[in-house]
Amino acid sequence: MWLRANLNRWMTAFAAVFVSAVFVVTGGNSAPAPGAFSGQPLSAAGLSELHRIVDSANNPDLRWPDFKAYGAEVAKFYETDGFSLAWIESGRVRTQGLAVIELLRNANGKGLDPEDYDGPRWQDRLAKLSQHPSEADLVSLDTAITVSAMR
């Protein structure tokens, strides 16, 4: 009961922090220009993998793989920029992505449980980038950031 009564307040606080982080890392532009988050374009195989995850609303690398509740929003997010990776560029997580990950890892600072946003998993995911990840790994990481931020 208490959780339900305070959930909207927590979600509002988290959304405010997320928007603030994007505001800071985009240099203060409150509304990024179209393509501002345009990241790494994908090969045909990578594009197929992105569509597989988005269309199924399921990323097995997430603590809770099913994201059907956010499926339409995730699809719109990637569709807006031509189905390129939003948070990754040249095989590295962009500054904006790192800011979002930091917010997710430290969700407890806002009264939220980091486990709900894959908090403990981010360090290993980022470490994997230094080990020459496959394009499918990059797609999985990019969608994990997107879905976790939406949650």
C-alpha positions as MATLAB code, in Angstrom:
seq = 'MWLRANLNRWMTAFAAVFVSAVFVVTGGNSAPAPGAFSGQPLSAAGLSELHRIVDSANNPDLRWPDFKAYGAEVAKFYETDGFSLAWIESGRVRTQGLAVIELLRNANGKGLDPEDYDGPRWQDRLAKLSQHPSEADLVSLDTAITVSAMR';
ca = [
       0.000    0.000    0.000;
       2.753    2.428    0.954;
       4.693    1.470   -2.177;
       1.720    2.100   -4.434;
       1.072    5.481   -2.802;
       4.677    6.588   -3.326;
       5.408    4.965   -6.692;
       4.349    7.997   -8.755;
       6.529   10.259   -6.635;
       9.532    7.956   -7.112;
       8.976    7.640  -10.835;
       8.667   11.406  -11.139;
      11.900   11.889   -9.202;
      13.739    9.336  -11.331;
      12.408   10.890  -14.545;
      13.551   14.314  -13.359;
      17.037   12.979  -12.654;
      17.155   11.248  -16.042;
      16.077   14.392  -17.903;
      18.566   16.447  -15.890;
      21.395   14.092  -16.831;
      20.498   14.307  -20.500;
      20.288   18.103  -20.148;
      23.776   18.265  -18.636;
      25.477   15.902  -21.077;
      23.894   17.531  -24.124;
      25.287   20.900  -23.141;
      22.086   22.351  -21.776;
      19.847   21.815  -24.773;
      16.532   20.889  -23.229;
      15.269   19.361  -26.463;
      18.019   17.573  -28.366;
      17.903   18.044  -32.110;
      16.702   15.087  -34.175;
      19.551   12.615  -34.403;
      21.263   14.017  -31.289;
      21.462   10.525  -29.857;
      22.338    8.973  -33.202;
      24.990    6.428  -32.489;
      26.528    3.464  -34.169;
      24.902    2.304  -37.392;
      24.364   -1.426  -37.711;
      25.159   -4.100  -40.250;
      22.269   -6.173  -41.626;
      22.896   -8.785  -38.922;
      23.028   -6.145  -36.184;
      19.865   -4.519  -37.471;
      18.162   -7.913  -37.467;
      19.250   -8.460  -33.850;
      17.946   -5.037  -32.811;
      14.603   -5.753  -34.476;
      14.479   -9.184  -32.821;
      14.888   -7.655  -29.355;
      12.593   -4.685  -29.984;
       9.871   -6.652  -31.788;
       9.797   -9.395  -29.150;
      10.080   -6.866  -26.297;
      12.554   -9.253  -24.714;
      16.259   -8.889  -23.928;
      17.616  -12.022  -22.220;
      20.527  -10.036  -20.758;
      18.210   -8.062  -18.483;
      17.327   -9.184  -14.974;
      13.698   -9.061  -16.128;
      13.999   -9.828  -19.850;
      10.367   -9.122  -20.739;
       9.673   -5.442  -21.370;
       6.301   -5.685  -23.089;
       4.994   -2.869  -20.867;
       7.487   -0.564  -22.622;
       7.576   -2.306  -25.995;
       5.867    0.438  -27.989;
       8.025    3.142  -26.412;
      11.239    1.195  -27.037;
      10.222    0.610  -30.664;
       9.457    4.324  -31.128;
      12.770    5.270  -29.513;
      14.771    3.223  -32.034;
      12.487    3.988  -34.971;
      12.971    7.732  -34.439;
      16.632    7.476  -35.395;
      16.457    4.842  -38.106;
      17.218    1.875  -35.858;
      20.809    2.785  -35.043;
      22.307    2.291  -31.601;
      21.478    5.303  -29.469;
      23.911    4.881  -26.587;
      26.902    3.333  -28.365;
      29.243    4.835  -30.904;
      32.391    3.212  -32.300;
      32.004    0.302  -29.894;
      31.979    2.527  -26.797;
      29.189    3.800  -24.581;
      28.597    7.471  -25.284;
      28.764   10.092  -22.531;
      24.962   10.223  -22.367;
      24.810    6.444  -21.921;
      27.390    6.517  -19.154;
      25.383    9.225  -17.373;
      22.230    7.112  -17.568;
      24.093    4.007  -16.359;
      25.445    5.954  -13.400;
      21.912    7.029  -12.482;
      20.697    3.437  -12.734;
      23.576    2.086  -10.640;
      22.915    4.682   -7.951;
      19.116    4.554   -7.947;
      19.237    3.972   -4.182;
      20.218    7.638   -3.838;
      16.715    8.446   -5.040;
      15.022    5.887   -2.810;
      14.834    3.249   -5.550;
      16.313   -0.235   -5.659;
      19.225   -0.364   -8.165;
      18.452   -4.048   -8.731;
      15.218   -2.955  -10.429;
      17.353   -1.176  -13.056;
      20.023   -3.875  -13.433;
      22.308   -1.816  -11.159;
      24.733   -4.599  -10.220;
      25.072   -5.747  -13.857;
      26.388   -2.529  -15.403;
      29.998   -2.889  -14.290;
      30.376   -6.290  -15.988;
      28.605   -5.047  -19.110;
      30.974   -2.096  -19.401;
      34.001   -4.314  -18.770;
      32.887   -6.573  -21.630;
      33.288   -3.655  -24.040;
      37.062   -3.801  -23.626;
      37.025   -7.455  -24.728;
      35.969   -6.829  -28.348;
      32.239   -7.494  -28.011;
      30.204   -8.693  -30.951;
      27.700   -6.422  -32.614;
      24.952   -8.504  -30.957;
      26.541   -7.701  -27.572;
      26.446   -3.986  -28.418;
      22.800   -4.235  -29.460;
      21.962   -6.020  -26.217;
      23.780   -3.393  -24.144;
      22.166   -0.503  -25.992;
      18.672   -1.911  -25.540;
      19.436   -2.721  -21.892;
      20.245    0.945  -21.266;
      17.078    2.058  -23.031;
      14.750   -0.379  -21.283;
      16.309    0.161  -17.847;
      15.978    3.937  -18.211;
      12.337    3.583  -19.223;
      11.663    1.358  -16.240;
];
